[in-house]
Structures are given as C-alpha cells and as structure tokens.
Amino acid sequence: MKRMRLLTLAAVALLAAPPLGAQELHYWGQVTGAEKRGWIERQGQHVDVGEGDEIPGVGIVQEVRDEVLVVRRTLTDDEKQRLRVQGLEVVDVKVSIVPNLWRRVGR
C-alpha cells in the first residue's frame, strides 16, 4: 500500500507542472479568503500570485481558480524561429495550465 502511494505521488510530481522551459512551477491552490489569488512554488519558494502578476521567466497570470492556474506568455522571435526550424506550429502566445497539485494527490 505504501509503495502504491509513493508511486502515485511520484507520478503526480512528474505530471503536475507543464513544460515551462527551464522553469519549474507548482500550483498549490487558492489563497484562503482571497478568490483571485493562488499559491505557487518556484525555485523552492512559496509565493502568492494574482491575476495580472508576472512570474519572471514563466509569464503573466491570466486566471486563478482552485483547480488550475492559467499563465500566458508571449513568445520571442527567437523562440518562434526555433519552432519553425523544428517544423512545429508557430504561435504568438503560449498558455500554460498548471493543475492544483493538492487536488492531484487527493487532498
């Protein structure tokens, strides 16, 4: 039973954060009593963020819900060129949906 729980937690840790380049970001849900603010963990620090706040190297918080944090980032010309060279779809804006890690572990 303990082994299954550890495997589940390991899988959640791998799936919880979307690919955000070199930045690792975890979302821990909304701030208690603050509808439009949420807790993130980044580089070992916990910070509360709200809609419109910039997370350096990640993007601007577009939406805060208990289930997810939505972050929007405009791609640079260099990033767009790298996508073209790789034969991938070129977009102007990347939207990352970061799921609430607590909900993924069943809390």
N, C-alpha and C positions, 0 to 999 in steps of 0.2 A: 504494500500500500504506500509506504514512504517513497519507494522507488518510482512509482507511478506519479506521485505528487511532484517529485523532483524533475521528472521528465516533462511533465506538464508545465512547470514553471520555466524550465529551460526553453521549451518551445515558445511560450508566451514572450519571453525576453527577446527571442530572435524575431518574432513576428510583430512585436508591438510598435516599433519605430519604423516609419517608412524610410526609403533611401533618401537621405538629405545630404548627399556628398560626404564630406569628412565629418560632418556634424552629427552627433548622436543626441536625439531628443526623446524624452519620455514624458507622457502626459499623465497626470495623477488625478484629474477631475477638477470640478469647480471648487472655488474657494467658498467655504461655508458662509452663507449670508451675503454673498456677492454674486448675483446672477450672471454677470458678463465677465467674470474673472476666473482664471484657472491656474492650477499649479503645474509647472513643468520642472523636469530635472535635466540639466545640461551641464556637461563637464563637471559632474559631481556636486553641483549647486542646485538648490531648490529656489525657484523664483516664481512669484505670481505675475501673470500677464493678463492683459485685457485686449479687447478688440481695438485694433489700430496700433498696438505696441509693436515695435520692431524687435525681433530676436536676431541679433547680429549673426550673419553668415547663414541664416535659415530663411528669413522672410518676415512678412508682416502678418500679425494675427488677424484673420478675417472673421472668424466666428469661434465662440466659446460655448460649447454645450457639455453637459456632463458626460455624454458618450464619446465625444470627439473634440479635438482642437483642429481647426482648419487654418493653415498657413499658406500665404500666397507670396510668390517670389517672381520677379521679372528676370528673365534670363538675359545674360550679357551677350553681346555679339560673338565673343569667343566661344561661349557655351553653345550658341546656335550653330556656329561653324563646325564644332566638334560633332554635333548631332548630324549635320549634313554629311560630313566625311564618313561617319559610321553608317550612313544610309537609313537613319532613323527619322521619324517625323519631327519637324522643326516647329516649336511652339514659342510664343512670346512670353507666356506666363505658366509657371508650374504651380499647381495647387497640391499641397500635401495634406492628407487627412491622417491625423495621429490619433489612434484609438486610446481610450482611457485604460491604462494598464491595470488599475484595480478591478475594473469590470471584466477584464480578460482572465484574471485569476479567480474570479467568482466571489469577490468581496462585496 
